[in-house]
Amino acid sequence: MDYLIIFLTTVTGLYFHGWLYVRIRRWMDRDLALSLAGKDEGKRAFMLAQLAHARSLKIKRRDLPKWLEATAAGYHAR
């Protein structure tokens, strides 16, 4: 019974750390997109949509900053 408790707490702890790692990465990516948008609300919405598009395209995380910068540079206010 002791081994079962140790196993369950270990698996639960590892799952929580993995979940937290993924959440922090997503927060950092969102913060990057919003920082490139500045204070313009239209551009902020556009950049969040582009971030979602980048995720759907499966752009690698190391390439994401350059991709978002290029996308932000191509934004035209409506």
C-alpha positions in Angstrom: 0.0 0.0 0.0 2.9 2.4 0.7 4.3 1.9 -2.8 0.9 2.8 -4.3 0.7 6.0 -2.3 4.3 7.0 -3.4 3.5 6.1 -7.0 0.3 8.1 -7.1 1.8 11.2 -5.5 4.8 11.0 -7.8 2.7 10.7 -10.9 0.4 13.5 -9.7 3.4 15.8 -9.0 4.9 15.1 -12.4 1.6 15.8 -14.2 1.2 19.0 -12.3 4.7 20.2 -13.2 4.2 19.3 -16.8 0.9 21.2 -16.8 2.5 24.2 -15.2 5.4 24.2 -17.7 3.0 24.2 -20.6 0.9 27.0 -19.1 3.9 29.2 -18.5 5.1 28.7 -22.1 1.7 29.7 -23.3 1.7 32.8 -21.1 5.1 33.8 -22.3 4.0 33.4 -26.0 0.9 35.5 -25.3 2.9 38.2 -23.6 5.3 38.3 -26.5 2.4 38.8 -29.0 0.8 41.5 -26.9 4.1 43.3 -26.3 4.6 43.5 -30.1 1.1 44.9 -30.5 1.6 47.8 -28.1 -1.5 49.7 -26.9 -3.5 49.4 -30.1 -6.6 47.3 -29.3 -7.1 46.3 -32.9 -3.5 45.2 -33.2 -3.7 43.3 -29.9 -6.7 41.2 -31.2 -4.9 40.7 -34.5 -1.7 39.5 -32.8 -3.6 37.1 -30.6 -5.3 35.7 -33.7 -1.9 35.4 -35.4 -0.6 33.5 -32.3 -3.4 31.0 -32.6 -2.7 30.7 -36.3 1.0 30.1 -35.6 0.0 27.3 -33.2 -2.2 25.8 -35.9 0.7 26.0 -38.3 2.9 24.3 -35.7 5.6 26.9 -35.9 8.5 26.0 -33.7 8.9 27.9 -30.5 12.4 29.1 -31.5 11.0 30.6 -34.7 8.0 32.1 -33.1 9.5 35.5 -32.1 10.7 36.2 -35.7 7.4 35.0 -37.2 5.4 37.2 -34.8 7.7 40.2 -35.5 7.2 39.8 -39.2 3.5 39.5 -38.8 3.3 42.6 -36.6 5.3 44.5 -39.2 2.8 43.6 -41.8 -0.2 44.8 -39.8 -2.2 47.6 -41.3 -4.8 49.4 -39.2 -8.3 49.4 -40.6 
